[in-house]
Structures are given as C-alpha cells and as structure tokens.
Amino acid sequence: MLNLTKASRWLVAQLALMAGIVAALAQSTPPGADTRVAVATFAGGCFWCVEEAFEKVPGVIRAVSGYTGGTVDRPTYEEVSSKSTGHYEAVQVTFDPTKVSYAQLVDWFWRNIDPFDADGQFCDKGSPYHTAIFTHDAEQHRTAEASKQALEASGRFKERIATKILPAEPFWAAEDYHQDYYKKNPHRYSYYKTACGRAQRLEQIWGPPVKPPSLTQ
C-alpha cells in the first residue's frame, strides 16, 4: 500500500465513499419497501361502501376496511359499534401516485360522502360513522385543507362542512368478513346500500355519478 500512486489512492478513496453511501441507503430503506406507492386514509361512514368506491379508482392498489382514531388497540367490530372506543370506521387506501394523485383521491372522497352530516352518514349514525380525512404528512394535510376550503368558498352549498381533517393515527384492519364485503355478499350489500339511501343522497348533493378519477384522463 505504501507504493500506491496518487491516482491509485484517489480511486481507492472514491470507491470507499461509494461503498459507504450504498451501505447507508441499504440501512435506511426497509427491505421490500416500494417507493412507488403511497397511503391515504379516509373515514366516510360504512367502510363497505367507502372501500367499494376507492377500489374502482384506477391507480388504487388496494383499499382495506378498518378502524382508526380511537383509544383501544386492535378493536373489534363489536367494540367499535358500541360507540365507546372513539374509533371511526375507515378505509386505508394504497395507491400509485403516478396513476392517481392524492388530490384526486380527496375529491373522490368528497363525492362519496355527505360532508354536511355531523351525526354520521345516511342511515348510520353515531361516532363510528363520522367523516374525516386522516393525513399522513404535511403535504397531504395542505392538500386536504385546501380542498375543503375550496368547497366552502365555492358558494355551491349552504350547509357547513362537518368533515374533520386529522393527523393519521394507528389503523387497525377490520375482521376478514368485512373486507371486500360488496364482492362476497353482493345481494346483502346492494340491499343495505339501497335501504340506507346512500346513492339518492349523494346524487342530491353532487349530481349524477361520474367516473372515478385518474391521471390519464
């Protein structure tokens, strides 16, 4: 090593620097992490319906029904339904931001809820059915707040928007029988959705149904 030329020493130093950078990146990036996906969390009343709405959006990889915002870890449906844990029924959406933006998902969320109902959604009332956007970072919070303010300033609605914008909290996936309920039990789901008056109220607020958003439209 004592006979290395200046050029050789420089090359060795550069290789050592690159090796250090690669090692640091390997430690900071969890194994299997996919940097092409993002997560959004929405509470819009019955999670069966919210899950169905978001799974129709191009660029959404999956939508999981669950509970968030409460005081109990790993709550059950029975506990949340008792309205004693403070949890919202919510849906966590994993999406590809190159195919659909977070802003588009927020807009789609508005179109699938009654943002003026402070007591719940449609035929479901009580704290588990309150509406909220749970933001995962500062950029999501800014986007959600701007969207809400734009709706309030539009002059389109007389009622005050009751939907809250809150920081994301631990999300607990609901029981398996709640996942993809609209696919597993299409007849029961259709009856519930119709009897609850969801579609009628949404059309009253937002007009006729529209296609889900995507960046390729």
C-alpha positions as CSV (number, residue, x, y, z in Angstrom):
1,M,0.0,0.0,0.0
2,L,3.0,2.4,0.6
3,N,3.8,2.2,-3.1
4,L,0.4,3.4,-4.3
5,T,0.5,6.3,-6.7
6,K,-1.6,9.5,-6.0
7,A,-4.1,8.4,-8.7
8,S,-4.5,4.9,-7.1
9,R,-5.1,6.5,-3.7
10,W,-7.8,8.8,-5.2
11,L,-9.5,5.8,-6.8
12,V,-9.5,3.8,-3.6
13,A,-10.9,6.7,-1.7
14,Q,-13.7,7.2,-4.2
15,L,-14.6,3.5,-4.1
16,A,-14.7,3.6,-0.4
17,L,-17.0,6.7,-0.4
18,M,-19.4,5.0,-2.8
19,A,-19.5,1.8,-0.7
20,G,-20.4,3.9,2.3
21,I,-23.2,5.6,0.5
22,V,-24.6,2.3,-0.7
23,A,-24.4,0.8,2.8
24,A,-26.2,3.9,4.3
25,L,-29.0,3.6,1.8
26,A,-29.4,-0.1,2.5
27,Q,-29.8,0.7,6.2
28,S,-32.3,3.5,5.7
29,T,-34.6,1.7,3.2
30,P,-36.7,-1.1,4.7
31,P,-36.4,-4.4,2.8
32,G,-39.2,-4.8,0.3
33,A,-40.2,-1.1,0.6
34,D,-41.9,0.2,-2.6
35,T,-41.2,3.8,-3.1
36,R,-43.8,4.0,-5.9
37,V,-46.8,3.7,-3.6
38,A,-48.4,6.0,-1.1
39,V,-51.1,5.6,1.5
40,A,-54.2,7.7,2.3
41,T,-56.9,7.1,5.0
42,F,-60.5,8.2,4.8
43,A,-63.5,7.8,7.1
44,G,-66.7,8.1,5.3
45,G,-69.3,6.2,7.2
46,C,-69.9,2.5,6.4
47,F,-66.5,1.2,5.3
48,W,-68.1,-1.4,3.0
49,C,-69.2,1.5,0.8
50,V,-66.1,3.6,1.0
51,E,-63.9,0.5,0.2
52,E,-66.0,-0.2,-2.9
53,A,-65.8,3.4,-4.1
54,F,-62.0,3.6,-3.9
55,E,-61.4,0.1,-5.3
56,K,-63.0,1.4,-8.6
57,V,-60.3,4.1,-9.0
58,P,-57.5,3.4,-11.5
59,G,-54.2,3.5,-9.7
60,V,-55.6,2.3,-6.4
61,I,-53.7,-0.9,-5.4
62,R,-55.9,-1.9,-2.5
63,A,-58.4,-0.5,-0.1
64,V,-58.7,-2.0,3.4
65,S,-61.6,-1.6,5.8
66,G,-60.6,-0.9,9.4
67,Y,-60.8,1.3,12.5
68,T,-58.8,4.4,13.4
69,G,-58.8,7.4,15.8
70,G,-59.8,5.5,18.9
71,T,-58.4,4.7,22.4
72,V,-58.2,0.9,22.2
73,D,-55.6,-1.1,20.4
74,R,-56.8,-3.8,18.0
75,P,-60.5,-3.1,18.5
76,T,-63.2,-5.5,17.4
77,Y,-66.3,-4.5,15.3
78,E,-68.5,-5.1,18.4
79,E,-66.3,-2.7,20.5
80,V,-66.4,0.0,17.8
81,S,-70.1,-0.4,17.2
82,S,-70.7,0.1,20.9
83,K,-69.5,3.7,20.3
84,S,-67.3,3.5,23.4
85,T,-63.8,3.4,21.9
86,G,-63.8,6.6,19.8
87,H,-62.9,4.8,16.6
88,Y,-64.0,5.8,13.1
89,E,-64.9,3.2,10.5
90,A,-62.3,4.0,7.9
91,V,-60.6,2.8,4.8
92,Q,-56.8,2.8,4.2
93,V,-56.0,3.3,0.5
94,T,-52.7,2.2,-1.0
95,F,-52.2,3.9,-4.4
96,D,-49.7,4.6,-7.2
97,P,-49.2,8.4,-7.3
98,T,-48.1,8.1,-10.9
99,K,-51.6,7.0,-11.9
100,V,-53.8,8.9,-9.5
101,S,-52.9,11.9,-7.3
102,Y,-53.7,12.4,-3.6
103,A,-55.7,15.5,-4.6
104,Q,-57.9,13.4,-6.9
105,L,-58.5,10.8,-4.1
106,V,-59.6,13.6,-1.8
107,D,-62.0,14.9,-4.5
108,W,-63.3,11.4,-5.0
109,F,-63.8,11.0,-1.2
110,W,-66.0,14.2,-1.1
111,R,-68.2,12.8,-3.9
112,N,-68.8,9.6,-2.0
113,I,-69.9,11.1,1.4
114,D,-72.4,13.6,2.8
115,P,-69.9,16.1,4.2
116,F,-72.6,18.1,6.0
117,D,-73.9,15.4,8.3
118,A,-72.3,15.8,11.7
119,D,-74.1,12.8,13.2
120,G,-73.0,10.1,10.8
121,Q,-73.7,9.0,7.3
122,F,-77.0,8.3,5.7
123,C,-78.8,5.7,7.8
124,D,-75.8,5.1,10.1
125,K,-75.5,7.4,13.0
126,G,-73.0,7.8,15.8
127,S,-69.3,8.4,16.3
128,P,-68.1,5.4,14.2
129,Y,-69.7,6.9,11.2
130,H,-68.4,10.4,11.4
131,T,-66.4,11.6,8.4
132,A,-62.7,12.6,8.4
133,I,-59.6,12.7,6.3
134,F,-56.6,11.3,8.2
135,T,-53.5,12.9,6.7
136,H,-50.1,11.1,6.8
137,D,-47.8,14.1,6.2
138,A,-47.7,17.8,5.9
139,E,-48.3,17.7,2.1
140,Q,-51.5,15.6,2.5
141,H,-52.7,17.9,5.2
142,R,-52.2,21.0,3.0
143,T,-54.0,19.3,0.1
144,A,-56.9,18.2,2.2
145,E,-57.3,21.6,3.9
146,A,-57.2,23.4,0.5
147,S,-59.8,21.1,-0.9
148,K,-62.1,21.6,2.0
149,Q,-61.7,25.4,1.9
150,A,-62.3,25.4,-1.9
151,L,-65.6,23.6,-1.4
152,E,-66.6,26.0,1.4
153,A,-65.7,29.0,-0.7
154,S,-67.4,27.8,-3.9
155,G,-70.8,29.1,-2.8
156,R,-72.3,25.8,-4.0
157,F,-73.5,24.7,-0.6
158,K,-75.3,26.5,2.2
159,E,-74.5,23.9,4.9
160,R,-71.3,23.9,6.8
161,I,-68.9,21.0,6.1
162,A,-68.7,18.7,9.2
163,T,-65.8,16.5,7.9
164,K,-62.7,16.8,10.0
165,I,-59.1,16.8,8.8
166,L,-56.9,15.0,11.4
167,P,-53.4,13.6,11.6
168,A,-53.3,9.9,10.9
169,E,-53.4,7.5,13.9
170,P,-52.8,3.8,14.2
171,F,-55.0,1.9,11.7
172,W,-56.4,-1.5,12.6
173,A,-57.7,-3.7,9.8
174,A,-61.2,-4.9,10.3
175,E,-62.2,-8.5,10.5
176,D,-61.8,-10.6,7.4
177,Y,-65.6,-10.8,6.8
178,H,-65.7,-7.1,6.4
179,Q,-63.0,-7.0,3.6
180,D,-64.5,-6.9,0.1
181,Y,-67.9,-7.3,1.6
182,Y,-69.6,-5.9,-1.6
183,K,-67.9,-8.7,-3.5
184,K,-68.5,-11.5,-1.0
185,N,-72.2,-10.6,-0.3
186,P,-73.4,-8.7,-3.3
187,H,-77.1,-9.1,-2.6
188,R,-77.0,-8.2,1.1
189,Y,-74.7,-5.3,0.3
190,S,-77.0,-4.0,-2.5
191,Y,-80.0,-4.2,-0.2
192,Y,-78.2,-2.3,2.6
193,K,-76.9,0.4,0.3
194,T,-80.3,1.0,-1.3
195,A,-82.2,0.9,2.0
196,C,-79.7,3.3,3.5
197,G,-80.4,5.9,0.8
198,R,-76.8,6.4,0.1
199,A,-77.0,6.8,-3.7
200,Q,-80.0,9.1,-3.6
201,R,-78.4,11.4,-1.1
202,L,-75.1,11.5,-3.0
203,E,-76.9,12.4,-6.2
204,Q,-78.8,15.1,-4.4
205,I,-75.6,16.7,-3.2
206,W,-73.2,16.1,-6.1
207,G,-75.4,15.4,-9.1
208,P,-75.3,12.3,-11.3
209,P,-72.5,9.8,-10.7
210,V,-69.2,10.3,-12.6
211,K,-66.3,8.1,-13.5
212,P,-63.5,7.6,-11.0
213,P,-60.5,9.9,-11.5
214,S,-57.1,9.1,-12.9
215,L,-54.1,11.0,-14.2
216,T,-54.6,9.6,-17.6
217,Q,-58.0,11.2,-18.2
